[in-house]
Structures are given as C-alpha cells and as structure tokens.
Amino acid sequence: MSGTHAHTVAYVRDTMLPEQAPPASEVGPIGWMRHNLFSTWVNTGMTLLAVAAIYYVLAGVLPWIFQSVWNADSLTECREIMMETWGSTHGHACWGVIKERWLQLLFGFYPPHLYWRPILALVLLLAALSPVLFSDRVSSKMLILTAAYPFLMPFLMWGGTIWGPLSAALGFVIGYLIIKHGSEKLGELGAMIAGVVAAVIWWFVLAGPVTDALSSALPIGIEAVQSRQFGGFMLAIMLGVVAIGVSLPIGVVLALGRQSDLIIVKYICVGFIEFVRGVPLITLLFVASLLLNIFLPPGTNFDIILRVMIMMTLFSAAYMAEVIRGGLAALPRGQYEGADSLGLNYWQAQRLIIMPQALKISIPGIVSTFIGIFKDTTLVSIIGLFDVIGLASAIRADTAWNGIYWELFAFIAALFFVVCFSMSRYSMYLERRLKTDHR
Amino acid sequence: MKKSVILGAMTFAGLAAGAASAGTLDDVKARGKLNCGVTTGLVGFAAPNANGEWEGFDVAVCRAVAAAVLGDSTAVEFVPTTGKTRFTALASGEIDMLARNTTWTFSRDVDLKFEFTGINYYDGQGFMVPKELGVSSAKELDGATVCIQTGTTTELNLADFFRSNNISYEPVPIETNAEAQQQYLAGACDVYTTDASGLAATRATFDDPSAHVLLPEIISKEPLGPLVRHGDNEWGDVVRWSLNALIAAEELGITSANLNDMAAGTDNPEINRLLGTEGTLGEMLGLSADWAKNAIAAGGNYGEIFAKNIGEDTPIGLARGLNAQWTEGGLLYAPPFR
C-alpha cells in the first residue's frame, strides 16, 4: 500500500516548516490599530475625527501650559514678557501668580514659621491611615497611632495647651472602662448607657475646669493658631478628612438604626437621614455660619471651622447611611439566619458576618460619597472662609493679579484631581483585594 | 456690594440688634483687638497680600479705628464677609464694625437697624463699552446686551435708567466681577455696568485698556461707608470721628510726614484740638488724648490713603472727583473738631 502511494505522489515533506512570524499588518501596534481603529470605513473616519479633535485641544492647551511666564510679579509684567518673547499675549499662561502665591493657596494664612505642623499632621495622617487602608502589609501595632490621631491632629493644627486634647481623650477612656468593667453589675445595655453618660458628664462639666487648672499648673503646649488663619487646600483636606473619617461610623450606626426593630431608634434615624438629605449642603453651611451666631448667647465663641466640620460630617453621614443600607439590603436573608443559628448576638453578628460583607458591597458607593464630600468642601468659600476657591478670588482682588483667571483654577483643579483620583484608585485596589467570589 | 437683602437676614438682624451687648467700645478694649468685617476681596478696597496681610482702602479705615481705640493699627482681626453674610455678622456681634464698601441706603439704615457712620467713598454706577462700538453716551445703547451682576441694586438701577430713557436692552446675568470680565472680553455682551470704581479697576486689568471707554453717565448714587450696630452710640461716635479725623487731617494739611511735628503743638487751634495737645476731645470719646494722632499715623490722612490704594498712580487710577475735599470741589466735608 505504501509503495503504491509513494509512486503516485511525487514529493512528501517529512519535516515541519519552521514557524513564521505573523504578517506585520496583523501584530504589534500596526495590527492593533488595524483591528481597533481602522477596521471599517466608518471606524477609520471616526478615528481620524477623534485624532483631529485631540490635536486641536492639545495644540491649544500645551503651548498655553508650557510656553508660559514663571518669573513675573504682576499680570502686567507677565504680559510685557509675553509680548517680548512671543509677540502676543494670547495662548500663554502666566504662572507667576502660582509661583508667588502657591504657599498661600496650600496653607491659607497659617503662620509660615509653623508650616511644619500641618505638614507633620498630613504625614501622621498617612501613617495613621496605613494600618486601616493596607491591613495586609502594615503591622497592626500602628493602630495605636490611628487611635491617637483624632486627638493629635487638633493639637498640631490649633496648638495651645496639650491638656485640652488629653482631657478629650480621657472622656473616651472613662466611657470605655465603665462599659468594659460595669457590664457584670449593670448588664450590657446598662453599662453602655452609664459609660456614655459618664463620658458626656466629663466632657461638658468637668473637663473645662480640670483643663484650665492643669494648664495653669503645668503650662505645656505649643503656639496657638486662630481658626481665621486656616485656609487654602489645607482647609479642604482637613474638612474632608474629618467629614470622611467621622461620617463612616455614624453612617453605619444610622444604617443599622434605620433597619432596627426598636421603633424610636428607627424613626429618629429615618427622620435625621431624610431631613439632612432633603436640605442642600449650602443651607446647612449658612445655618452654621449665620443662624447659630444669632441663637447662641452673645459672646459665645463657637469656632466657625468646628461648626462647618459638624455640618459637613452630618451631611455626609446621612448619605453614607443610605449607601450602607444599600449594602445591607443586598445581603441574602440566609446570612442573617446563619448568624442567628450560630448563636451570635446582634453586635457579634453585625461585626463578624453582616458588616464585612455589606461594607464590601458598598465600597464604590462609599468612595463616591467620600470624593463628593471632599469636593463639596469648596462650598465654604460662600460663607467667607478662605479655602482655595475663596483664596483665588482674594488673589484676583490684589491689584497686581486682578484679571488673572484660568491659571488659578488650573492649579486648583490639579490639586483636587490628584487627591480624588488617588481615592478612586485605592477603592479599585480594595475591591480587588477583598474579592472572594469566583466569577 | 449691593446684593439684595435676604428676608431672613432682615428678620434675624432685627431680632439680634437688641441681644447684642451694649458697650462695644469696652468690649474692644478688653479684647485688645478690633473685629472688622471686610470683603472677601475687592480690588483696591480690601485684599490679602502674599504674606496674608490685608491691604486696601476699606482696610485702612479698620486700621485707623483700631489705632484710635487701641493705639495699634495691627490690632485688627479681619473677618472676611460676603454680600450674604455681612449684615448678619454685624448684627450678631461677630464683628464690631463693617467696612465693606456698603452703600448707605434708607432701608439698611432704618429697617436693618444699622448706623452708617459716614461716607469714605462716593461711588456711582457707570457703563464700560469697547471703543470700536463708537458709543459716546449711555443713551445711545438702545438694544445693547448688558453684563450685569444679578441680585444687586445695579440691576434695578439699570432697569430704571433704560425705562426712563425709553430704550431697550438685553441683560446677560453674571454672578461675580471676575466672570463679568471674562464674558465682556469674550464679547458676550456689548456693555458692562457696575460701580464706576469697579469699572476702572476692571479696565486696568485688560490687555489693552485704551480699547475700552467709560461712558460719562453715572446713573446712581452709591455712597459707601463704614457701619456699626444701631443703638450703641458711643461706639458709633468712635468710628464716625475716626473717619472724620482722617478727612479733617487732609483738609488741615496734616500728613504722615509732618504728623509728629504738628503733634508737638502748632499755631492752629483746630489742629491742636484734633491731635490732643489742646482740649479734651479724646476724653469725651472715651479714648486717649492722642487718638486722632494714632489714627492718622496708621496710614496717613484720607488723601494719602486714597492715593496709595486707588489713586491715579495705582493701576486702578481713580481720580478724586466727588471724593475731593469740599475746598476743591468735592463732597468731603468733615464737621469741625471743637
């Protein structure tokens, strides 16, 4: 058989052909472009249009950014230099204003010799956040710093006596000790109520005189800084961090309260959430800056930044509560029943089974709320606080820089983009890390 | 500057006027600092410089009052206020005085329960047009598009002016002066109207100021001045006469250069009374004898303050006009120090 076959076929190849490289038009950048950009006539047309549009935008923006004036003390000087160099004042940025005022845009009117304090506060913030954000890589011993940070930050930013933040922290310690050691005698709920009442009594009645006595006996402290001197991007970060950090736990409590079987707790939570969500943030800020002044007795010195912080926190907490409620609603009923069948009580079930899953589901929503509230901090310029936007108009009111516009906003936009984009990337990282399903 | 007054602000301002404590002068002395409300930024009138120090024409009034009361022109806490927050800040006692180019009107004086203590700048609403439009009078603006800040008295003045002249216009509403500059330069409107001082300051920032003209018509009266709460007359007197001292100093030829010589005693009894070498004017106000000397030393007399912040040698380049002394054809007329 094989013999006959050998005679009918003239040539049989007995080795494999070596692999050839695919044609240049099918692989690499060219292949990718052929497949994705120029696959049909319609696609080709749209690609060319898009390239033209991108070129048009970049051709305007890039020369504006890079063919610009850095060394000038006023807009007039900028324009003179532009006329000398390029023969036209159009299409060139005057970054001289940023060069002169960037410290002011970042720190507001904070005393320059104390700039190290907000910087240290920011560095400590990152350190304090690291065990929370990157729990798989950073030692959990750093959590001590995280716990201390809420008291460290005001001390660094406002300065003054060290006894104020210490006595505020002591309130938490008192409450914690009572809850921990009183539960045998008073029962769990009784201990919790007693702890909270004791802490509140300490803060509002005893802490003031004790702090005054201690600071006159042992005056340890650093130079105090007035709230009026706060401003710039520092103010945005500070308001943002406080609102973000405090609103998450409050939001969790509100979301649980809204689903609670205790009727009074439930309706308090529903009422709060619906009221705050039904009112624009700017209204709350006006209340903080104007109405409280009227209602409080004359001479009361209730710090304006503290008032704004409280309002922003409450505002974002209401939104946070609804985002987390969405996460809770997405959990199957079986998870709750599973927790019950294991014999876990309410708080154990929430802590070990419900919340970890609900929070994971809500991550994108939570981070959107964070980014939203961070950007909303610019609204404080309307009530006369000098955040970056407020400072931009104040800088324009300087005779040297009156008439400058885009450069300041470009700088501010860059600052906000860096922070918001980082938050968004972190949330994607967190989602990947916590992904346990096998989709 | 002339944001329409919010109803709520009126109500609460009225409520709080009674609640505010009576002796502002004593409060300021005890505190060692004057809380002075200023704008969040208006060219020439109030703006923080690169070091965060406030400068400007309105700021100089705050400094003069602080110097008169406390002997230190730097003992001022500047509280930036917006058009919406300024009156509540004053009514609630957050600030002791407001020097925020606020127009003295009947309703603000009477209904809002404030006390205007004088006028530090006579302004009025004007028009700016590009020269190439070939317009020489506001009455030729029939059918023009006009950039106008919403919610201000300028908006109402404009409507009145065009109606009384029986011509039409198309308003382009804008929110801030910076926005107006951009819109006007981009050609979104033929005319920009606001206070004449603001127009001059805006024009000075243009690439080519000579391509734009200010029309001769001034269509409203905008007397701008510092104000205090109604009912605290001692404090009102302090602010009123601190301002008058600056104006009188210019009339009497007292400048920051010759202040110390004059304070040693002169042949002119009014100068002596003003500077405290004769009489007891300071004591009557509850201040030290050299109160006016300190006020003038803070930034010079009225003319010097004007020249330094908004005068013809600055980029804003405002002429004295109505703001000249009465002896030179203006409206500044300080009552006698006697």
Interface residues (C-beta under 8 A of the other chain):
Chain A: L75 T76 R79 T89 E100 R101 Q104 G108 F109 Q226 R228 Q229 F286 S289 L290 L291 N293 I294 P298 G299 S381 I382 I383 G384 L385 F386 G390 S393 A394 I395 R396 A397 D398 T399 A400 N402 G403 Y405
Chain B: A9 F12 L15 A16 A19 A20 S21 T39 T40 G41 L42 V43 G44 A46 A47 P48 N49 A50 G52 E77 F78 V79 P80 T81 T82 K84 T85 T88 A89 A91 S92 G93 E94 T176 A178 Q181 Q182 A201 T202 A204 T205 F206 D207 T314 P315 I316
